[in-house]
Amino acid sequence: MDDLYDEFGNFIGEAEESEDESQNGVNGHDAYVYDDDADEDGAPNDLQLMEIDGSGDLPRQTSQANWKFAEDGPSNAVILHEDKQYYPTAQQVYGPDVETMVQEEDAQPLTQPIIAPVQQKKFAIQEADLPPVHFSRDFMTDLMNFPEQIRNIAFAGHLNHGKTALVDMLVLQTHDLNERLRKKTGRKRDEQLRYTDVHILERERGISIKAAPMSLVLEGTKGKSHLVNLMDTPGHVNFVDEVAASLRLVDGVVLVVDVVEGVQINTEQIIKYAVLEDLPLTLVVNKMDRLILELKLPPSDAYFKLKHVIEEVNTVIENTLPGQGEKRRLSPEKGNVAFASSSMGWCFTLSSFAQMYAEKHSTTTKPALVKSGESVHYQPYLDPTEFSKRLWGDIFFNPRRRSFTRKGTEERSKRAFVYFILEPIYKLFSHTISESPEDLKQTLATLGVHLKPSQYKTDAKVLLKSVCEQFFGGAEGIVDMVIEHVPSPLEGAKKKLDRYYTGPLDTKVALSIQECNQDGPLVVQITKLFNTADAASFYSFGRVMSGIAKAGQQVRVLGEGYTVDDEEDMSVSTISDTWIAESRYNIPTSGVPAGNWVLLSGIDNSIVKTATLVPPRLLDDEDAYIFKPIKHFTESVFKVAVEPINPSELPKMLDGLRKVNKSYPLITTKVEESGEHVILGTGELYMDCVLHDLRRLYSEMELKVSDPVTRFCETVVETSAIMCYALTPNKKNKITMVAEPLDDGIAQDIESGKVNIKDPIRKVGQFFEENYDWDKLASRSIWAFGPDEMGPNVLQDDTLPSQVDKKIVNTVRDTIRQGFSWGTREGPLCEEPIRNTRFKLTDLSLDASPIARGSGQIIPTARRTIYSSFLTASPRLLEPLYLVSMTGPADSVSALYTVLSRRRGHVLSDGPIAGTPLYSVKGLIPVIDSFGFETDVRIHTQGQAMLSLVFERWEVVPGDPLDKSVRVRPLEMANAQQTARDFVLKTRRRKGLSEDVSVGKFLEPELWKSLSTSGVLGG
């Protein structure tokens, strides 16, 4: 027993095993300690035990989690509690690259999860799987190989005229969505399907914002199938850029017009654009049910209402291209007008309605003699083609004689359209609404319409829709109209090539495009970018002009600025995937041949608005050329400045701005001299959608948005008071110029492309000689349009060979052009573009040494001369005007007069819309005074008025912008003659420019001094 203790009484014998130790197999004072050396037999990362050594120090630790238990038994060292390590540290568990935080208190709010879940963002409605359809998708992809069987069309028209509803009708006819629709209950059952409205904003606001493509296999009345690629375009005037981008891809337009409202402002814009772009027009007179259920017009009056709407469209066509109206005339007897009620799900043309009669009343497909015993008689036969020719216009049907005449010869004679079409439709509606289910069942049976018993108990509108769908059948009438009057991609390729291709038309590539050749080199025209459902990237949408677009192909992406001489706007990318676009879903495909639309991924990085795709190398090493950028209906004149609330989020906002710029075709984003980021759009709703996308879809951040303002332009109203000159910095060259206003109409002709500076000098000169009576010398000495090739200003060389050496002048021609472009892009009044001004180069003194007249000397000097000649020619400020178009009841007209008068606007015309209780009013309002105007009018009219604001023209702002006697008082509106000065000073302050502008800043000091003393200029 004694040998168990030392001389000091300390226990040195073998310790008894405690109960805890025997259960756990570990000494109580032993700890879990980390060791980087695993046993030979032990696998890595095994949790083992290890003894702490006698020194009390922890062993070496690394990232390998190997634990072991000491075999030699416990150490006698005294281990402090805080030195023991029972568990591995966070660094040992997660590694040195992972940041770990330890907080003594729980500072995280309960609403915030400790580990935030990965959120799948979704900003668009998408089908989970490919929905079932009533045609074979393999058959559809086979049809894509036959361009003559394809039609590319766009549904276009004014807001709420039923374009999306018409597309829904075609979707329901081709897609099996009945099970989904049956599940809808309550209010959702009555909601419109809106299959092509997939953007979250479109669903919330109930209007189309983006153009949406669909590819459907549709049958005509003869049962032949065609592949119809259609585009559902927005109807709001602010989104006409989407319409312009869509019309570039199509071969024809289906114009949709509400029969009650008739031709509205956006309808007019679309007709003009389609006619000028030489696109075939077909017309759908929609919402026919409103004539019966709302206006309650008798059938004979309804005919005149329909005729009036069609003639309104023809009038716009004639006014756009005088003399060509007859060739492009729309008329039901020509087969290019259809009648529809998209809400009731029916449509027809004269031919399709005649076909219904033929099927009902003919017992043979052609005239036949039949013997019955000894008698011979004709079997009844109705020729639908001949019958349809008699169903429109002043052709009357006489029931007693059963004959058609130009004038009614009987008391009961009626127009054939009224007798055979309108009256039966009216009777169908009245019987369905008014009769009891038993009587209605018998009536419908005579028409071959058979409904389920449960359908007779439904709501009147639902019952009427069910009856009409069975009576009229599918949309074969519209399909026939499109197939007959819209050319196939094969027929339309030549027109696309002539109008939009910038390259020569005698190359192999051009020939392949013209023939819609699938075996030729790949050429794709991209006009639209659609963001993915999570808005992280973009799909490129375009038309395959030649070849076959396949995944994995390497292509050159040629931007709008690409030319053979300047290849900067070009990148090489690889197509990741190819799809057939169907709005809510995309059909993956191995390849899309020429003549079809295609959705591509993987090539969007370098595309901003439009692009042309070509292979890395063309046949015979031909040069690559692009398709022209899209020419839009209108201009972006509505302007806001944005900045992030948190300055550190500026890079995120810039990335968002880049994406928004891709998403909206007509938006412009730029950085002002003051550093503010400016967004230019078409109107309030447009800007609202842009800012929503910037905040939610593309950036997820809070923005500070300025009050809306507008773009201005600068112009002159007189010729320069003196010949203004400027010396180059080295004092060896002298440039002299004069500014004067251009003749009315020249600016519009340049912008519309009627005259092109790239054309030969003789051709450009001839245009000005014939149209504006310019003399030959002046018309053939035009150097440039500015600030770009289609800019509304002219630079003209007015020097004489007797005064200057033309050879030396031509050496600085390009540098003077650049100075002219720079000067007209940012004018001297408030750095806004110069417009409608002609600058004449009257004298040029140049140094003989080329190094003394380099671009660094000439360009800034030319700009100074531009500014000084401009400021001495009575400069004026131009502001944009909106054309106001209002449709509403008669008592809302006075409200528009009142609100317009408060905002410097005025009414141009007002009058009733024929056959309706509505009035149409047109007026003008300055854009800068239009903010909140629509809301103001809605308040004054209790929401009864529908307003559209469209950019109309530039107008001179009253007053002299250089009048220093004007005092701008804060919070006070300037009077009429002080408006220009008010705008200039406030714009300069906003841009961070000096308070005022003086011509002395740009003139040579000695010239300025002599002019000031002589009083030619007012100081």
C-alpha positions, 0 to 999 in steps of 0.5 A: 500500500505504501508504494502507492504514495511518494514521500510527499503523500502524492498518489503514484499508484495505478488509478482505479477506473471510474464509472464514467471512464469505463462507460466512455472509454476515455480518461476524464481529463483527456480532450479531443485534440487535433492532429495532422498526422493520421494513422497509417491504417486510418482514413483521412478525416476520421474523427479520432482521439489523441492525448495531450502531451505532458507539457500541456501544449496542444500539438501542431494543427493543420486543415486535415481533421485526424483525431486519435486516442493516445495508447500510452495512457493519460498524462499527469500534467495539470491541464487548465480548463481553458486550454482544453480543446474538445471540438475542432475550430471553425477554421479547421472545419471550413478551411482558411478561405472561409470567413467565420463570424462569432457574435455574443448576441443574436443581432440578426432580425427574426425576419432574416434567415440565418442562411438565406435561401437561393432565390430563383428570380422569375419576371415572366410567365413561362410554361413548365413544359411544352403545352399540347397542341392540335398539330404535330410539332415535327410537321411544323419543323418540316414545314419550315423547310418550304418557304412558299408554305410560310407567312411572316406577319405582324398584328398591329393597331391602336391600344385596346383594338383587340390584337392580343385577343385575336392571337388568343383566338388562334392560340386556343384553336391550335393549343389544348388549353381547355383543362387549364381554363376549366380550372379557373374560377370566379373572376379569373374565369372572365379574364382574357387569356392574354397568352402573349403578354408574359412580362410581369408589367403587362399582366399588372397593367393589362396592356402589351408592352413588348412584341411577342412572337408565335409560330403556329400551323394554321389551316385555310378553308381548303384544309391546306396547312401553312406555317404562320409566324406572327408577332403580337405588337403593342398598341400604345403610342409610346411603344411604337418602337416595338412595332418598328422592330417587328415590321422589319422581320415580316412580309405583311401587316394585319391591321386591327381596327376597332369598329366603334373607335375607327382609325386612331392616331396609332393606327394612322402611324402604323398605316403610314409606316407600313405603306412607306416601307412597302409592306402589304396591308390587310385589315381586320375590322374587330369587335363586331359584337359592339355594333350589336350589343353596345351601339345597337345599330340596325343591320343597314346602319351597321353596314355604313359604319363598317364601310366608313371604317374601311374608307378611313383606312383607305384615306390614310393610305391615299394621303401617305402616297398620293396616286397609289391609293387604288393599287393598295386599296383595302376592300372586302370584295378584294379579299383583304378585309376580314370581320371579327369579334375576338372576344366572341371567338369568331371571324370571317371574310366574304369568301369564308362566309360564302363557303359556309353558305355553299356547304349548307345549301349545295348538294354537289361541288359543281353544277350537275344534271340529274335524271329522276325518272323521265324528268331532268333537273339541276342539283342545287349548287352555289359557287362560293367565289362568284357568290362572295363577289356579290356580298359587298357594295351597292349590290342588292338582293331581291328576295322574290325574284331571287336575283342580284341588281345594282339597285333595289327593285323590290320593297324588301330588297336589301344590300347583299351584305346586310341580307346574307351576313349582318341579319343572320348574325343579328338573329343569331345574337338575339335568339341566343340571348332572349330564347329559353334553353329548350327553344334555343336548342331547337333553333340552333339544331336547324343551324347545325349547332349542338351544345352540351346541356350544361352550356345552356345554363351558363352566363349569356356572354359565355353561351353566346361565345360557345354558339358563335364558335360553333357557328363560325368555326375556326379562323380560316377566313383570316388564314386565307386572307393572309395566305392570299395577300401576304407574300411568302418569305421566298417572294418577299426576300427580293424586297427585303434585299433591295430596301435594307441590305447595304451591300452590292446585290450581285454577290453570291451572298445577295443571291443566296438571300434573294433565293432564300437558299438553305444551302447558302452562307448563314445570314441572320438579321437580328432586330430584337432582344428578349430577356430570359425569365430571370432577366440575367441575360438576353436571347437574340431574335431575328430572321434567317435570310440565308442558310440554316442557323444551328447551335455550335456555329461560330458567327461574326456579329456585325453591329450597326456601326460596322462597315467594310472600312471600319470593322470595330463594331464586330465580334466573333461569338458561338451560337449556344442554342436555337429555338422556335419562339412561342412567347410563353415557351421556346421549342428547342430545334436542331436548326432553323432554315432560311425564311423563318424566325429564330431565337438564339442564345450566346451571341447577345453580349455585343448586340445593342439594338440590331445586328447582322450575323454572318459566318467567319468567312464567306464564299470567295472571301466576299466582304460582309455587309449589314442590314440597315438599322431600323428607322423609327416612327418617332423620336425620344424626347422625354428625358430623366436623369437617374443616380443610385441612392447608394453611390457604391451601387453605381457600377450595378446601375450602369450594368442595368442601364446597358441591359435596359438599352438592349431591351427597349429599341428606341431608348437612349442612355448617355452621360452628360458633361455634368456626370448625370446619367440621362435616359431618353424615351418616348413618353411617361408610360414608356419611362415608367416601364423602363425605370421599373425594369431598371429597379427590379429586373436588371439592377435590384436597387433604389434609384433617385430619379430627377423630375422629367424634362425634355430634349431641346434643339437649337436653330437660327432664324436669320443669316449671320450678321457678319462673316465670322472667322477663327484662327487656329491655335498656331495662328497659321490658318483661318476659317470663315463661315456664315450660318443661315436657316435651311428651307422648310422641309429639307431637315425632314427629307434628310432625316427620312432618307429621301436624300443621302450624303453617300449618294453621288454628288450629282444625285444629291445636287439634282435633288436640291435643284429639283425640290428646292431650286438651289443653283448647281454650284450650291447644290453640288458643293455640299460637304456633309449633313450633320451631326451624322449622315442623316443629321438635319444640318448642311455644311456647304463649301461656298469658296470660289476657285479664284480665291482659294486653292481647291486642292489644298482645301480638299486636304482639310475637308474631312477635318472641317467635317469633323469639326462641323459634326462636333459643333452641331451635336452640341450647340452653344446655347445649352449644348443641345443639338443644332437643327435646320441650319446651313453653314457656308464655308466662305473663306479658307486661309491655309498654311502651305505646310501640311503639319501646320494644318493638322486635325488638332489645329482645324477641328476645334477651330472649325467648331469655334467658327460654327458657334460664332456664326451660329450666335450671330444669326439670331439663334433660337431654341426649339422644343418638341411638341406632342400631338394630343389625340383624345377619344371620349364622350361629348362632355369631355371635350370642354375639359380638354380645352381647359387643361390644354390652355393652362399648359401652353397647348391648343386644340386643332380640331374636334368632331364626332366619330361617325355612328357612335356617341364618342368625340375625337379631339386633336391638339398640340402641347409642348412636351415640357408642359405635358408631364402629368397631363394625361392624369389631369385630363382623366381627373377632369373627365372622370376617367372617360377620356382616352388620351394618346400623346405622339411626338409631332414636330419641333417648334421655336420657343417664343423669345430670344434666348440671348436677351440678358434683360430678362430676369428669371425669378424663382418659383415664378412662371416666365411670360411668353416672350421670356420662355426661351431665355428661361429654358436656356438658363435653367438647362445650363444650370442643370448641366453644370455650365456657366450661367450665360453664353456670349459670342465673344467666347468664340470670336477672335479678340480683335474682331470681338472688340471692333464689333463691340465698339461699332455696336453691330453686336449687343455686347 
